[in-house]
Amino acid sequence: MTATDSPGSAVEQKCWYAMSVPYNRVLKVKSMLDEKQIGCFVPMRYEVRTVRGRKMRLYVPAVSNLIFVHTTDTCLKLFKQTTTFLQYLVRKVDGVSQKIIVPDTQMEQFMRVCRTNDEHLIYLKPEEINLSKGTRVRILGGAFNGVEGVFVKVKGKRNRRVVVLIDHVSAIAVSEVSPDLIEIINT
């Protein structure tokens, strides 16, 4: 499945779509998308769980039912015809539901932080944090070098943390960052 590029028509751009997969089928859908060579990303983390009476360290989805799909609208519609339980995440704009499309730069930063597999990352829902009280910053050095976010107090944690947000979908709080590795971004 590729973008349409027939004479006279514009080539469709690939976008990051925030999507929901109910019934804990996220990894199954990821596998199906991988088979079709459609780009996707599932935030993952290590978690200790008890399985058949034994504690095991498992690599599991960090956010229940969440997957990001990187493709064209046409390609995604074709895929959804055979995968009816894959659903768009939407938000209301002037009373109309619109698909949530994540800007490439925002998605790249979010994936970069997720892929560090830092055990101290905290995944949050957007409503769990008040970003208006924070300061826009960029991390200088270390595993998160160049990552931009908002420096805020996270409920239940002693120190402030840098939070990388995907609007209306999810947020991830980076482990504590030394103040000398933070640069304030003037907007």
Solvent accessible surface area in square Angstrom, and as a share of the most:
residue,aa,sasa,rsa
1,M,105,0.47
2,T,120,0.70
3,A,27,0.21
4,T,66,0.38
5,D,105,0.54
6,S,63,0.41
7,P,138,0.87
8,G,94,0.90
9,S,55,0.36
10,A,89,0.69
11,V,84,0.48
12,E,48,0.22
13,Q,138,0.61
14,K,120,0.51
15,C,34,0.20
16,W,23,0.08
17,Y,8,0.03
18,A,1,0.00
19,M,0,0.00
20,S,22,0.14
21,V,0,0.00
22,P,27,0.17
23,Y,160,0.61
24,N,132,0.68
25,R,85,0.31
26,V,5,0.03
27,L,84,0.42
28,K,115,0.49
29,V,0,0.00
30,K,60,0.25
31,S,56,0.36
32,M,54,0.24
33,L,0,0.00
34,D,74,0.38
35,E,140,0.63
36,K,109,0.46
37,Q,168,0.75
38,I,9,0.05
39,G,35,0.34
40,C,21,0.12
41,F,16,0.07
42,V,6,0.03
43,P,0,0.00
44,M,30,0.13
45,R,90,0.33
46,Y,90,0.34
47,E,50,0.22
48,V,98,0.56
49,R,107,0.39
50,T,88,0.51
51,V,48,0.27
52,R,229,0.83
53,G,70,0.67
54,R,175,0.64
55,K,161,0.68
56,M,84,0.38
57,R,138,0.50
58,L,53,0.26
59,Y,101,0.38
60,V,12,0.07
61,P,38,0.24
62,A,11,0.09
63,V,35,0.20
64,S,82,0.53
65,N,49,0.25
66,L,8,0.04
67,I,0,0.00
68,F,0,0.00
69,V,0,0.00
70,H,48,0.21
71,T,6,0.03
72,T,2,0.01
73,D,38,0.19
74,T,53,0.31
75,C,5,0.03
76,L,0,0.00
77,K,105,0.44
78,L,86,0.43
79,F,3,0.01
80,K,44,0.19
81,Q,131,0.58
82,T,110,0.64
83,T,1,0.00
84,T,110,0.64
85,F,39,0.16
86,L,0,0.00
87,Q,87,0.38
88,Y,47,0.18
89,L,50,0.25
90,V,79,0.45
91,R,96,0.35
92,K,146,0.62
93,V,46,0.26
94,D,142,0.74
95,G,64,0.62
96,V,93,0.54
97,S,58,0.37
98,Q,83,0.37
99,K,70,0.30
100,I,10,0.05
101,I,86,0.44
102,V,4,0.02
103,P,76,0.48
104,D,71,0.37
105,T,99,0.57
106,Q,43,0.19
107,M,0,0.00
108,E,99,0.44
109,Q,43,0.19
110,F,0,0.00
111,M,22,0.10
112,R,102,0.37
113,V,0,0.00
114,C,4,0.02
115,R,147,0.54
116,T,48,0.28
117,N,59,0.30
118,D,39,0.20
119,E,137,0.61
120,H,121,0.54
121,L,18,0.09
122,I,36,0.18
123,Y,31,0.12
124,L,24,0.12
125,K,122,0.52
126,P,33,0.20
127,E,136,0.61
128,E,96,0.43
129,I,21,0.10
130,N,74,0.38
131,L,41,0.20
132,S,101,0.65
133,K,163,0.69
134,G,23,0.22
135,T,51,0.30
136,R,99,0.36
137,V,2,0.01
138,R,73,0.27
139,I,2,0.01
140,L,76,0.38
141,G,28,0.27
142,G,66,0.63
143,A,73,0.56
144,F,18,0.08
145,N,76,0.39
146,G,28,0.27
147,V,0,0.00
148,E,50,0.22
149,G,3,0.03
150,V,15,0.09
151,F,25,0.10
152,V,6,0.03
153,K,108,0.46
154,V,5,0.03
155,K,188,0.80
156,G,76,0.73
157,K,78,0.33
158,R,212,0.77
159,N,69,0.35
160,R,112,0.41
161,R,19,0.07
162,V,0,0.00
163,V,1,0.00
164,V,4,0.03
165,L,39,0.19
166,I,1,0.00
167,D,68,0.35
168,H,105,0.47
169,V,19,0.11
170,S,1,0.01
171,A,0,0.00
172,I,0,0.00
173,A,0,0.00
174,V,0,0.00
175,S,19,0.12
176,E,94,0.42
177,V,20,0.12
178,S,52,0.34
179,P,107,0.67
180,D,119,0.62
181,L,67,0.33
182,I,29,0.14
183,E,68,0.30
184,I,113,0.57
185,I,33,0.17
186,N,140,0.72
187,T,151,0.88
